[in-house]
Amino acid sequence: MKNTLGDLNNHLFAQLERLSDEDMTGEKLADEINRAKAVTSVASQIIANGSLVLEARKLADDRMNADTKIPKMLEGGS
């Protein structure tokens, strides 16, 4: 399993393509809409988490102080 923002972007576009299938109707379409809602919800949380990590990194860079400690959970995964 890949876990990059690029991969997330690819998944979101793939979901959009599935939703754009004009031949999909009825229960299949309803299922795909529910899946899209779930994907959107998870993607939003991933993006929010990435934004938090970026803000923490900016704070650390701005401070450039040895006394400034960023909590481990906010460190980037590089």
Secondary structure, 3 states (H helix, E strand, C coil): CCCCHHHHHHHHHHHHHHHCCCCCCHHHHHHHHHHHHHHHHHHHHHHHHHHHHHHHHHHHHHHCCCCCCCCHHHCCCC
